[in-house]
Every structure is written in C-alpha cells, then in structure tokens.
C-alpha cells in the first residue's frame, strides 16, 4: 500500500474515534475494538457477519436507548476496527509467505 493510502486510512480512523460525535470516544473505541458496548450484540454481528444485520438488530439498539446517530457511529467504528484487523492479518500473512 502506498504511504498516502496509509495516511488517509489513519486519518479516517482518528476522526471516527476522536472527533466530536453523538457517542463518547470511549464507546466508539470499544466498538472499534469489539469490546463491551451497550449494543454488544449488534457490534458483534457487524464485525463477524455484517450481511446478517437486520432491522430488528437496529431496533434492539434503539430499545437500549441509542439514537440513530449513535448507532451509526458505533457501527461505523465497529466496521473500521474489523477492517483494520483483517488488513493487518492479511499483511502479516503476506510477510510470512
């Protein structure tokens, strides 16, 4: 990957985790790391089987008291975290090959 792509990727992650938002930075970081979250079931599904997320999953997050904006932020952070874990694993595999 080019240095420019790596810089842009890092900037996106920094903004998602640290810029002002509807959720706290700690909540976004927990979603990014797939750690404890008020919507752990949704975050787990996003990181493991994103294609299986349903309206019911989002409704359960709303039932837990989160707004649409909060759910969006946490889901984006979860997806970014999982994509980084997969990218890092792929890079490690290439280095080992």
C-alpha positions as CSV (number, residue, x, y, z in Angstrom):
1,X,0.0,0.0,0.0
2,X,1.1,3.5,-0.6
3,X,2.1,5.9,2.1
4,X,-0.7,8.2,1.0
5,X,-3.3,5.4,1.4
6,X,-2.0,4.6,4.9
7,X,-2.1,8.2,5.9
8,X,-5.7,8.6,4.7
9,X,-6.7,5.4,6.5
10,X,-5.2,6.6,9.7
11,X,-6.9,9.9,9.4
12,X,-10.3,8.3,8.9
13,X,-9.8,6.2,12.0
14,X,-8.6,9.1,14.0
15,X,-11.6,11.2,13.0
16,X,-14.0,8.3,13.7
17,X,-12.6,7.7,17.1
18,X,-11.7,11.1,18.4
19,X,-13.6,13.9,16.7
20,X,-16.8,15.1,18.4
21,X,-19.8,12.9,17.9
22,X,-23.0,11.8,19.5
23,X,-21.3,8.9,21.3
24,X,-18.3,9.2,23.6
25,X,-14.8,8.4,22.4
26,X,-14.7,5.5,24.8
27,X,-17.9,4.0,23.3
28,X,-16.5,4.4,19.8
29,X,-13.2,2.9,20.8
30,X,-15.0,-0.1,22.4
31,X,-16.9,-0.7,19.2
32,X,-13.7,-0.3,17.2
33,X,-12.0,-2.9,19.4
34,X,-15.1,-5.1,19.6
35,X,-15.2,-4.8,23.4
36,X,-18.1,-4.3,25.8
37,X,-20.7,-2.0,24.4
38,X,-24.3,-1.1,25.2
39,X,-25.1,-2.7,21.9
40,X,-22.6,-5.6,22.0
41,X,-24.9,-8.0,20.0
42,X,-25.1,-5.5,17.1
43,X,-21.4,-4.8,17.2
44,X,-20.5,-8.5,17.3
45,X,-22.8,-9.1,14.3
46,X,-21.3,-6.2,12.3
47,X,-17.7,-7.5,13.0
48,X,-18.5,-11.2,12.2
49,X,-21.5,-11.3,9.9
50,X,-22.3,-7.8,8.7
51,X,-24.6,-9.1,5.9
52,X,-26.9,-10.6,8.6
53,X,-27.7,-7.3,10.4
54,X,-31.4,-6.8,10.3
55,X,-33.9,-4.1,11.2
56,X,-34.6,-6.0,14.4
57,X,-30.9,-5.6,15.4
58,X,-31.1,-1.9,14.9
59,X,-34.5,-1.8,16.8
60,X,-32.9,-3.6,19.7
61,X,-30.1,-0.9,19.8
62,X,-32.8,1.8,19.8
63,X,-34.6,-0.1,22.6
64,X,-31.4,0.1,24.6
65,X,-31.7,3.9,24.4
66,X,-29.4,4.8,21.5
67,X,-30.4,7.3,18.8
68,X,-29.9,6.6,15.0
69,X,-26.8,8.8,15.1
70,X,-25.3,6.9,18.0
71,X,-26.0,3.6,16.3
72,X,-24.5,4.8,13.1
73,X,-21.3,6.0,14.8
74,X,-20.8,2.7,16.7
75,X,-21.5,0.6,13.7
76,X,-19.0,2.6,11.6
77,X,-16.4,2.3,14.3
78,X,-17.0,-1.5,14.6
79,X,-16.7,-1.9,10.8
80,X,-13.5,0.2,10.7
81,X,-12.0,-1.9,13.5
82,X,-12.8,-5.2,11.9
83,X,-11.5,-4.0,8.5
84,X,-8.2,-3.0,10.2
85,X,-7.9,-6.4,12.0
86,X,-8.4,-8.1,8.6
87,X,-6.0,-5.8,6.8
88,X,-3.3,-6.4,9.5
89,X,-3.9,-10.2,9.3
90,X,-3.6,-10.2,5.5
91,X,-0.4,-8.1,5.7
92,X,1.1,-10.4,8.2
93,X,0.2,-13.4,6.1
94,X,1.9,-11.8,3.1
95,X,5.0,-11.1,5.1
96,X,5.2,-14.7,6.3
97,X,4.8,-16.1,2.8
